[in-house]
Amino acid sequence: MDNLRLAGKRVIVTGASRSIGRAIAVGFARNGAHVSICGRDEKALETTRAACAELGVRVHSEICDVSDGAAFERYIGSAAEALGGLNVLVSNASAFARGEDDPAWATAFETDLMSVVRGTRAALPWLKQAQEAAVVHISSISALKPTPRAIAYGSLKAAINQLTKSQAWVLAKDRIRVNAVAPGSITGPGHMWEKRRESGDPAYAEAVAKIPFGRLGDVDEIADVTLFLASPMSRWVTGQIVVVDGGQMLKP
């Protein structure tokens, strides 16, 4: 346990009620970090909270819609106070907006992008007090290639990549590292791709065919890289967009 030297670190993970967010939160708890989590689904969030608490760490959780700027900023403050400080912020929440109509753009803008902007801003006073601080944003390979089925989603994730690099430059003076993880097609219990597999949706087989390893990624494989980037083991890594896709982006 804690080969990443995360024991005792205080961590916020947004969108932690399920999937990648849950795996990240539980991963930190397994490594001895104290965690605060937020999400909109009360029942699912409680499942994550319980899984973290079973590992013997301090856990704080709140129902919060990160697209509500004022409510989200209040959550960041209450989370940091509950944890007794803050070392790591993981911005994971996403609306997975489909299409390119005005509602899709508005949803993606407020949930995917502005929550990252507001969350980092609200967390900064706490992160600056920590001896070791890191921010990890969860992006997507949709930011790196055309995404016809989710234009708004891909575009706002691309904005997060730019934001990551700019924040890394600006916050280096405060000894705060900022990186992003860009997952490829990922599955897990209750995940969109798992539901497509179960329903026989041909899109599932199409996605698998694009990955050289012949399978979709697992949420824990995203969590592992996120934990590494948040840990002292990556202390000289900042401003990077780390693709975790099993080679999916390599397909000609």
N, C-alpha and C positions, 0 to 999 in steps of 0.2 A: 504494500500500500504506500502511496505517496512517493513514488520514484520521481515525480515531477515537482516535488517540494511545494505542494499546495496546501499542506496542513495548516489550519488556522487562518487562511486567507478568507476574505469576506467578498462574496460574489453575488451580483445581480444577474439573473437570466430572464429576459422578457420572452413572452410567448412560450412559456414552459409547460403548458398544460398537456402537451402530447408531442409525439414525433421527435424531431431533432432537438427541440427545446427541452423536452423531458430527459432525453438521453444526455444532454449536456449538463443539466442540473444534477442528475443522479451521478454522473461521472465526477463532478466536482465534490459532491458529498462523499463518494467512495474514496476520494483522495484526501479526505479530512478537512475540506473547506466548508465554511458556513455559508448558506445560500439563502437568497430571497428570490422568490419567483412570482410572476404575475401572468394572468391570462384572463380570458372572458368566460370560459366554461368552468363553473364552480366545481362540478363533480370531477371533471378531468384534472383540474388543478389540485384538488384534494388528493387524488391518486398519486400525483407527482410529489406533493408535500410529504405524504406518508412514506413513500419510497425513500426519500432523502432522510427523513427523521429516523427511520429504522437503522440508518448507518451511524447514528450517534452524534450527529452534528447539530448545530443550531439552525433552525429553519424558520423563515418568515415568508408568508404568502398573502397576497391580496388579489381580489378580483379587480381588474383594471383594463380599460380599453385604451390602448396606447395612442389611438387616433384622437383622443380627447386630451389636448395639450395640457390644460390645467390639472386635470386629474392625474395624468401620467407624471408630471413634474412633482406633484404631491407624493405620489407613490415612491419615486426615487428617494426623496428626502426621508420618508418614513422607513423605507427599507434600510437605508444607510444607518439611521439611528438605531433600528432594531438589531442590526448586525454589529453595532459599535464601531462603524467605519466602513471603508470600501477600498478594496484592492483591484477588483475586476468588474467590468461591465460587459455583458454579452448581449448585443442587440440582435435578437432572433425573430421577433414578431413580424409576421407578414400576412397580408390579406389575400395573397395569391390571385390578384385581380386578373380576370380574363377579358380579352377584347380590347377595344380602343375607343369606346364611347366615353362621354363625359363622366358618368358615374365610375367607370373603371379607372380612369385617370385620377379622379379625385380620391378614390379609395386608396389607390397605390401611392399617391403623393402623401396623404396624411399618415397612412399606416406603415408603409415600407420606408419612406424617406424621412418625413418630418419627425417620426418617432425616434429615429436614429439621431437626428440633429438635436431634438429637445432632450432626449435621454442623456446624451453625452454632455450637453450644456448643464443639465441639472446635477449630473454626477461629478463634474469637474472639481467643485470645492472639496469634496470628499476624497477624490482620487489624488489631488495635489497634496493632501495630508499624509498619504501613504508612502512608505519607503519604497515600495515596489508596486507599480500600477500598470494596468494594461486594459485596453479596450479591444474587443473582437466583434466585428460586425459580420452577420451571416448574409452573404450575397448569393450569387447563383451563376452557373455557366450561361444562363439566359442573358446575362449582362455582356457576354463576350461574343455572341453570335446572333443572327436574326432569329426572332421568336414570334412567328406569325400568329400563333394561337394566343399569345399573351404579350402583346406589344407594350402595354402600359407597365406590366410587371417587369419585363426585361429592361425597359428604358430606365425605370426608377432604380433597379438594381445596378445599372451602369452608373447612375448618379452616385450611388453608395460607394462604388469603387473609387470614383474621383474624390469623394468626400474623405474616404479612408486615407488616401495619400496626402491630401491637404492637412487633415487633422494630425497625421503623423509628423509632418514638418513643423506645424505650429506648436504642438504639444511636446516636442522633444526637449524644449528648454525646461519643461516641468518634469522631465524624466518619466513621461507617460508614453508607452508604446501603443500604436494603433495598427491593427491588421484586419484583414477580412478573409473569410473562408467562402469559397464558391463551390457549393456542392453540384454534382451532376444529378442524374435521376436516382433518387433514393427511395427505399421502401421500409416498411416496418408495420407493426400492428396498427390497424386503423388508418394507415396512410392512403392517400389517393391512389398510388400505384398498386397497393395491395388490393384495394377495392376493384380496380380495373382488372387485375389478374383473376380475382375470384369471379368476376362477371363475364370473363372471356373476351374482354375488350381487346381488339387487335392492336390497339395503341401500346399495350404492354409488351407484346412480342416485338413490335417495331422498336421500342426503346431498348430492349435487351439486345437486339441485333446491332445496335450502334456502339455497344461496349465490348472491347476486345476480350474481357474476362468472361463474357457470356452470362452476366447476371447484373442486377441492379445493386447499388450500394446499400449498406445498412446504416441506420441512424447512428449507431455507435462508432462507425468509421468516421463520421463527421465530428462527433463529440471528441474523439481522441485527438484530432488535429486542433480543434478549438482549445482543448485543455493545454496542449503543448504551447500554442501561441500565447496563452494567458499566463504561462508558468515562467519561472526564472530560467528554465532550460532554453528558452528562446530570447534571452535578454538582449541580444544584439540583432533582433529581427523587428523591423518596423516599416510601415508603409507598403506592405506586401499583400497581394491578392493571391491566396493559395487555392489552387484548383484541386478539388478532391472528387474525382469522377471516374476512377478506374480506367482512364484512357479514352473516355467518351469523346473528348474534344479532338482526339487524334484522327478520327475517321475522316478520310478524304471527302 
